[in-house]
Structure formats: structure tokens, C-alpha cells
């Protein structure tokens, strides 16, 4: 098919109908993830391309789609034209769709925007860990006051250890993700 002409108001843009392909090392834009440029790498574990940002890895086929069945790609090569097109597409419409709840103080010098989903995820992890800590405290109380038999206490201690190790790992992953974000602020630089 070669080339097609797309007309918008009084302008004409010639576009190539050949779909873009991507490879490891390409710098790409992904408006569904964020406003930055991301560098693709080969993810051999999943046999696809990926990039990592804010502690999360996103996977794509070499045509920029998440799945071969998707109608349109989510990745775009990081070019000036693509940046301008994405900025034009999202200018105004994104802010009208986004609800921002500002809990900052007037003297805050730096602000980090975090999605409600990510904040909810952090809150759920903290709440779940606090419930586990409370359960461990109750178990220790039962053991201290000799309200459970010794063989039961040993079994419960083993389960408690496993739960503690699991929750430690989950919370450390959450803390590391938060630290990555804070590293971009003066608070991350102060701690070094």
C-alpha cells in the first residue's frame, strides 16, 4: 500500500502504513505508562521486549503491542514528531480526566504524584503487615501464659517465622520502590 494521506482540518500529513518494529536498545515512548522515554531490553524470561520504571517491568511484542491480538501498539519510537503528536493528543484532555487530590502544604518544595492504585497498594500492604504483627503478638502472649501446648507452640512458631519472612520481603520490595521515587528528590540525595 505504500503511503496514505490523512487529512485533519486544513492540514495534510503523509504517513507510512508500515507498522513500526522495535528492538532492544530502542528509546520508546509509552503514554499509557508515563511521560518519559524508556529504553527497551530483551526479557529472555518472557521472550519479549520490556522496560522497567518505578520498580515495575512492562512487556511488549516487537510490534509495540502487549499482545498480538491488540488492535494498536502502545509503544512509539522516541522522536520529536512522536513526542509532539502525543503531547497534542493528551493536551487538555488528560487533565480534564485526571482527578488530583492535593494534600501538600504551602511550603512544600517538592511534590511526588502517585496514582490512587499505587497508594492503595501501599496502604493494603501496611495494613496486612500490621494484622500479621498483631497475630504474632497474640501468639506470643498465648505461649507466654502457657495457654497452648508445647508441640502446638512449636508448629505455630514455624508458621509465624514463614509469615514474618514473607511479609518482610513484601514490605522491603515496597520500600525499595518508594526509595527509587524518593531518589529523584532532595530527600533521596540527603540520605546518601
NORNOR-V700446 format. One record per residue. N is the residue number from 1. RES is the residue in one small letter. SS is DSSP state (H for helix, E for strand, C for the rest). Layout:
[[N;RES;SS] [N;RES;SS]]
//
This chain:
[[1;x;C] [2;x;C] [3;x;E] [4;x;E] [5;x;E] [6;x;E] [7;x;E] [8;x;E] [9;x;C] [10;x;C] [11;x;E] [12;x;E] [13;x;E] [14;x;E] [15;x;E] [16;x;E] [17;x;C] [18;x;C] [19;x;C] [20;x;C] [21;x;C] [22;x;C] [23;x;C] [24;x;C] [25;x;C] [26;x;C] [27;x;E] [28;x;E] [29;x;E] [30;x;C] [31;x;C] [32;x;C] [33;x;C] [34;x;C] [35;x;C] [36;x;C] [37;x;E] [38;x;E] [39;x;E] [40;x;C] [41;x;E] [42;x;E] [43;x;E] [44;x;C] [45;x;C] [46;x;C] [47;x;C] [48;x;E] [49;x;E] [50;x;E] [51;x;E] [52;x;E] [53;x;E] [54;x;C] [55;x;C] [56;x;E] [57;x;E] [58;x;E] [59;x;E] [60;x;E] [61;x;C] [62;x;C] [63;x;C] [64;x;C] [65;x;C] [66;x;C] [67;x;C] [68;x;C] [69;x;C] [70;x;C] [71;x;C] [72;x;C] [73;x;C] [74;x;C] [75;x;C] [76;x;E] [77;x;E] [78;x;C] [79;x;C] [80;x;H] [81;x;H] [82;x;H] [83;x;H] [84;x;H] [85;x;H] [86;x;H] [87;x;H] [88;x;H] [89;x;H] [90;x;H] [91;x;C] [92;x;C] [93;x;H] [94;x;H] [95;x;H] [96;x;H] [97;x;H] [98;x;C] [99;x;C] [100;x;C] [101;x;C] [102;x;C] [103;x;C] [104;x;C] [105;x;C] [106;x;C] [107;x;C] [108;x;C] [109;x;C] [110;x;C] [111;x;C] [112;x;C] [113;x;C] [114;x;C] [115;x;C] [116;x;H] [117;x;H] [118;x;H] [119;x;H] [120;x;H] [121;x;H] [122;x;H] [123;x;H] [124;x;H] [125;x;H] [126;x;H] [127;x;H] [128;x;H] [129;x;H] [130;x;H] [131;x;H] [132;x;H] [133;x;H] [134;x;H] [135;x;H] [136;x;H] [137;x;H] [138;x;H] [139;x;H] [140;x;H] [141;x;H] [142;x;H] [143;x;H] [144;x;H] [145;x;C] [146;x;C] [147;x;C] [148;x;C] [149;x;C] [150;x;H] [151;x;H] [152;x;H] [153;x;H] [154;x;H] [155;x;H] [156;x;H] [157;x;H] [158;x;H] [159;x;H] [160;x;H] [161;x;H] [162;x;H] [163;x;H] [164;x;H] [165;x;H] [166;x;H] [167;x;H] [168;x;H] [169;x;H] [170;x;H] [171;x;H] [172;x;H] [173;x;H] [174;x;H] [175;x;H] [176;x;H] [177;x;H] [178;x;H] [179;x;H] [180;x;H] [181;x;H] [182;x;H] [183;x;C] [184;x;C] [185;x;C] [186;x;H] [187;x;H] [188;x;H] [189;x;H] [190;x;H] [191;x;C] [192;x;C]]
//
